[in-house]
Amino acid sequence: MTFQANTKNNSDASQEILRAVEELRAGSGFGSVEIVLHEGRVTQIEKREKLRFIQENTKISPTAPAKAR
């Protein structure tokens, strides 16, 4: 019985982690997502977003729109 409860909790946590990673992926132009584990469990998810600029005739514009915070 305990095993099934833990499996359900693990499944719920896994789905929540996957949703969080998908949201980060969908909202990013360039960057990285780092998943931090502690004792085999996800304890933290970090996102590093990069803005890259291209220069055209002295006009500089980002390749991905910056989000308002």
N, C-alpha and C positions, 0 to 999 in steps of 0.2 A: 504494500500500500504506500509506504513512504517513497519508494522508488518512483511510482507513478506520479505522485505529487511533485517530486523534484523534477521529473521529466517534463511535466506540464509547466512548472515555473521556469525551467531552462528554455523550453520552447517559447514561452511568452517573452522572456528576456532576449532570446535570439531574434525574434521577430521585431522587437523594439529597436534593437541595435541595427538590424538591416534597414528599418525605416529611417533611422537617424542618418545612416551613411548615405542612403538614397537621396534624402533631402539635401545633404551637404553636396553631393555630386551634382544634383540638378541645378543648384544655385551657384555653381562655380564656373568661371571661365578657365582659369589656370590655377594650379595649386596642388596641395596634397592633403590627404586625410591620414592621420596616424591613430591607430587603435592601441591603447595601452592596456596590458594585461597584468594582473597581480594574482598569483596563485591560481592561474588558469581561468580567471574571470576577467571580463572586460570591466575596467574601472573608469576609463576615460576615453573620450574621442576628441581629437584635436583637428582643427582645420586651419591650414595655412593657405591663404589666397594670395595670388600674385596678380598684379596689374602690369601688363606689358604695353609699351608705347611704341608706336611707329611714327616716323617723322616723314611728312609729305610737304614739300615746299614751305618749310619753316612753320608748318602747322602740326602740332603734336596732338594725337588723339589716342585714347586707350583702346585696346582691341576688345576689351570686355567692359561693359558698363559697370561703374562702381555703384554699390548698393548704399542707400541711406541707412544710417544706423540709428 
